[in-house]
Amino acid sequence: MSQVAVPDFLADMAAGSRLRVRRARELRSEAELRRLAAAMPAPLPLQLSAQRFDLIAELKLRSPAVGQLRDAGSEDINMRVRQYAAAGAAAVSVLTEPTRFDGSLAHLEQAARVLPVPAMRKDFLVDPYQVLEARVAGAGGVLVIVRMLPLAELEALIDCALEQQLFVLLEAFDEADIELAARLIDARGAARGPLLLGVNCRDLTTLQIVPARLLELAPRLPGHVQRVAESGVTTAADAARVAAAGYDLALVGSALMQGGDPGELVQAMLRAGRAARVA
């Protein structure tokens, strides 16, 4: 299972993530995290609609490509994530990376505390320690970037998440990533289960969105896993396009954070995507 070189952006984010893990371990051991995780109630399961299209709505205060989306001091996290869930989002993605996205584990914990659907930790995870952090914060899932890590480290993250009963969104950027992610899923017998396969259409060199990649790569996605369109879905028409191409979910962040009524946009995207799957 060969992997391509890691782009500078992901390499930088991985290095920062490893530093955060080292500092966190100085304050709390992995053994203590495991004890805390074992005492947590069971995580909320990811429940998808029979209408064959769902949304993962994202709480993201800053984007490296766009800049500030919301002021952390004024954003009412509880209200926003409740709006997402009330509008029909199947899960809520919470950015926890602090340096480029203004995220924190506190945001994840706050969201998980009030949500009736699972919260997913979105970060540049490099160590099972961070999966345990997510579990203790109340998460029901985590995102794992296939391109970023050697195979053994990917497997360690995935297996820790499954052990903790968390769903995993495996994020791919190209066909090679998709093939590797599919093998990781198939090796665990997790088809249409807790392992999802997403395509992020962001160009890792320019950090710009290339929506056409979602449609170009859709035929490469295995039909026996839940397929997620990440980035590039900003309107109801976009949701319809990716749903018609075979995606089962879309992860939507910036469009929801920048717009006026996020619940209204969630509902419009769900209606359009589900209608496209029926057509």
C-alpha positions in Angstrom: 0.0 0.0 0.0 2.1 2.9 -1.2 1.2 6.5 -0.4 2.1 9.7 -2.2 4.2 12.4 -0.7 2.5 14.6 2.0 1.9 18.2 0.8 3.5 20.9 2.8 0.2 22.1 4.3 -0.7 18.6 5.7 2.9 18.1 6.8 2.9 21.4 8.7 -0.5 20.6 10.3 0.7 17.1 11.3 3.8 18.5 12.9 1.7 20.9 14.9 -0.7 18.1 15.9 2.2 16.0 17.2 3.4 18.9 19.3 -0.1 19.3 20.8 -0.1 15.6 21.7 3.3 15.8 23.4 2.1 18.7 25.5 -1.2 17.1 26.3 0.5 13.9 27.5 2.5 16.0 30.0 -0.8 17.0 31.6 -2.7 13.7 31.3 -1.6 10.2 30.6 -3.1 7.9 28.0 -4.0 5.5 30.8 -6.0 8.2 32.5 -7.8 9.1 29.3 -8.7 5.5 28.8 -10.2 5.3 32.3 -12.2 8.5 31.6 -13.4 7.1 28.3 -14.5 3.8 29.9 -16.7 5.8 32.3 -18.4 7.8 29.5 -21.9 6.9 28.3 -22.1 5.2 24.9 -21.5 7.6 22.1 -24.5 8.6 20.0 -24.6 6.4 16.8 -24.6 7.9 13.3 -28.1 7.4 12.0 -28.7 8.0 8.3 -31.9 8.7 6.5 -33.7 6.1 4.4 -33.9 8.9 1.8 -30.3 8.2 0.9 -28.8 11.7 1.4 -27.7 13.4 4.6 -25.6 16.3 5.9 -22.7 16.6 8.3 -22.9 20.3 9.3 -19.7 21.9 10.5 -18.8 24.3 13.2 -15.7 26.1 11.9 -14.7 29.6 13.1 -11.8 30.1 10.6 -10.7 28.7 7.3 -7.0 29.1 6.1 -8.3 29.8 2.6 -11.1 32.2 3.4 -10.0 33.7 6.8 -12.3 34.5 9.8 -15.8 33.0 9.4 -17.1 33.8 12.9 -15.7 35.6 16.0 -15.0 33.0 18.6 -16.0 35.5 21.3 -19.4 36.2 19.9 -20.4 32.9 18.3 -23.0 31.0 20.3 -21.9 27.4 19.8 -24.8 25.9 21.5 -27.4 27.8 19.5 -25.6 27.1 16.1 -25.2 23.3 16.6 -28.8 23.0 17.8 -29.9 24.8 14.7 -28.0 22.3 12.6 -29.5 19.3 14.4 -33.0 20.7 14.4 -32.8 21.2 10.6 -32.0 17.6 10.1 -28.2 17.3 10.1 -27.2 13.7 10.8 -24.0 14.8 12.6 -22.1 17.9 13.5 -18.4 18.3 12.6 -16.4 20.4 15.1 -13.0 21.8 14.2 -10.6 21.4 17.1 -7.4 22.6 15.5 -6.3 25.8 17.2 -3.7 27.5 15.1 -5.3 27.8 11.6 -8.9 27.1 12.4 -9.4 28.8 15.9 -10.8 25.5 17.2 -10.5 23.7 20.5 -11.5 20.6 22.3 -13.7 22.8 24.5 -15.9 23.6 21.4 -16.3 19.8 20.8 -17.2 19.2 24.4 -19.7 22.1 24.4 -21.3 20.9 21.2 -21.5 17.3 22.2 -23.2 18.2 25.5 -26.2 19.7 23.8 -26.5 17.8 20.5 -29.1 15.0 19.9 -26.9 13.7 17.1 -23.2 12.7 17.2 -20.4 15.3 17.1 -17.4 14.5 15.0 -13.9 15.7 15.9 -12.4 17.3 12.8 -8.7 17.8 13.2 -5.3 16.6 11.8 -5.2 13.5 14.0 -1.9 11.7 14.3 -2.1 9.7 17.5 -4.7 7.4 19.1 -4.4 9.7 22.1 -6.4 12.3 20.2 -9.1 9.7 19.5 -9.4 9.2 23.2 -9.5 12.9 23.8 -12.4 13.1 21.4 -14.2 10.2 23.1 -13.8 11.9 26.5 -15.1 15.2 25.1 -18.3 13.4 24.1 -17.6 12.8 20.3 -19.4 10.2 18.4 -16.9 10.2 15.5 -13.6 11.4 14.2 -12.1 12.4 10.9 -8.9 10.7 9.7 -6.9 12.1 6.7 -5.6 9.2 4.6 -2.9 11.2 2.8 -1.2 12.5 6.0 0.1 9.4 7.8 2.0 6.2 7.2 -0.2 3.0 7.0 0.6 1.8 10.5 -0.5 5.1 12.1 -3.7 5.2 10.0 -4.5 1.7 11.2 -3.8 2.7 14.8 -6.2 5.7 14.6 -9.0 3.7 12.9 -8.7 0.7 15.3 -8.7 3.0 18.4 -11.9 4.7 17.1 -13.7 1.5 16.4 -12.7 0.2 19.8 -14.2 3.3 21.3 -17.4 2.8 19.2 -16.8 6.0 17.2 -17.6 6.3 13.5 -14.6 7.4 11.2 -14.7 9.6 8.2 -11.7 8.7 6.1 -10.8 11.7 4.0 -9.3 11.2 0.5 -8.0 13.8 -2.0 -7.4 11.6 -5.1 -7.8 8.2 -6.5 -4.8 6.7 -4.7 -6.2 7.9 -1.4 -9.6 6.4 -2.3 -8.0 3.0 -3.1 -6.1 2.9 0.2 -9.2 4.0 2.2 -11.3 1.3 0.6 -8.7 -1.3 1.5 -8.6 -0.1 5.1 -12.4 -0.3 5.3 -12.7 -3.7 3.6 -9.9 -5.2 5.9 -12.1 -4.4 8.9 -15.4 -5.7 7.5 -16.9 -2.3 8.0 -18.8 -1.8 4.8 -21.8 0.6 5.3 -20.9 0.6 8.9 -18.9 3.0 11.1 -16.3 3.8 8.4 -17.2 6.4 5.8 -15.2 7.5 2.8 -15.0 11.2 1.9 -13.6 13.1 -1.0 -12.2 16.5 -0.2 -12.0 18.6 -3.3 -9.6 21.2 -1.9 -6.3 21.6 -3.7 -3.6 21.0 -1.1 -1.1 23.4 -2.8 -3.3 26.4 -3.3 -6.0 25.5 -0.7 -8.6 26.5 -3.2 -11.8 24.5 -3.8 -12.0 22.5 -7.1 -15.7 21.3 -7.1 -15.2 19.4 -10.3 -13.1 16.8 -8.5 -16.1 15.6 -6.5 -17.8 14.5 -9.8 -14.5 13.3 -11.4 -13.8 11.0 -8.4 -17.3 9.8 -7.7 -17.1 6.8 -10.0 -13.9 5.7 -8.2 -15.7 5.4 -4.9 -16.8 1.9 -3.9 -20.6 1.5 -3.8 -20.6 -0.6 -0.6 -19.5 2.3 1.7 -21.1 5.5 2.7 -19.6 8.2 0.4 -19.2 11.8 1.6 -18.7 14.9 -0.5 -16.4 17.3 1.4 -15.8 21.0 0.5 -17.4 22.6 -2.6 -21.0 22.1 -1.5 -22.3 25.6 -0.8 -25.9 25.6 -2.3 -28.9 23.4 -2.6 -28.0 22.9 -6.3 -24.5 21.7 -5.3 -26.1 19.2 -2.9 -28.3 17.9 -5.7 -25.3 17.5 -8.0 -23.2 15.5 -5.6 -26.2 13.4 -4.6 -26.9 12.6 -8.2 -23.3 11.6 -8.6 -23.8 9.0 -5.9 -22.7 10.7 -2.7 -24.6 9.6 0.4 -23.7 12.6 2.5 -22.2 16.1 2.2 -20.0 17.8 4.8 -20.8 21.5 4.7 -18.9 24.1 6.7 -18.1 27.5 5.4 -21.4 28.1 3.6 -23.3 27.4 6.9 -20.9 29.6 9.0 -21.1 32.5 6.6 -24.9 32.5 5.8 -27.7 34.1 7.7 -29.9 31.1 8.7 -27.9 27.9 8.7 -31.0 25.8 9.5 -32.7 27.0 6.3 -29.7 26.1 4.2 -29.4 22.6 5.8 -33.1 21.9 5.0 -32.7 23.2 1.4 -29.7 21.0 0.8 -31.4 18.0 2.3 -34.5 18.5 0.1 -32.4 19.0 -3.1 -30.1 16.1 -2.4 -32.8 13.6 -1.5 -34.8 14.6 -4.6 -31.8 14.0 -6.7 -31.3 10.5 -5.3 -34.9 9.7 -6.1 -34.8 11.0 -9.7 
